Amino acid sequence: YIHKFYQSFHSDKKLKILDIGTGPIIINSISAVPYASEIVLSDYTESNREALRQWLEKDPKAHDWTLFFKHIVIDIEGGEEKDVAVREKKLRSSIKAIVPCDVTKDSLLPTEFMEEYDVLSSTLCLDCACKSVADY
């Protein structure tokens, strides 16, 4: 569904994307790459941000997301094997920052990242952060 979401933008303009509550995974950002000028990933926990940094910096301890890249680029988008490495490289270069966030606060991001974004993406973040239906 994320792929179709980004495809729905009928514009030549590249999007400035903020992913709120990214978690330790990059899956949602894989489909965003063709449409993004920059991506800011954010999460509440340092361990999740560290997992993202490990992948970004090609740390040998990082999770290998290759199967997910292949599934999205080849199976969903109809790309070829050679496009997988290109997408991975483009995602790495599109990530502007990995920052802390706390959706329970008025200023959920560090001040320097409280700016306008074209797309705010959040998957299952509020479900975990909200303590009640009223909070949600």
Sequence and secondary structure as in RCSB ss.txt:
>XXXX:A:sequence
YIHKFYQSFHSDKKLKILDIGTGPIIINSISAVPYASEIVLSDYTESNREALRQWLEKDPKAHDWTLFFKHIVID
IEGGEEKDVAVREKKLRSSIKAIVPCDVTKDSLLPTEFMEEYDVLSSTLCLDCACKSVADY
>XXXX:A:secstr
 HHHHHHT   SS EEEEETT TT  HHHHTTGGGEEEEEEEES HHHHHHHHHHHTT TTS   HHHHHIIIII
IT   HHHHHHHHHHHHHHEEEEEE  TTSSS S GGG S  SEEE SSHHHHH SSTTT 
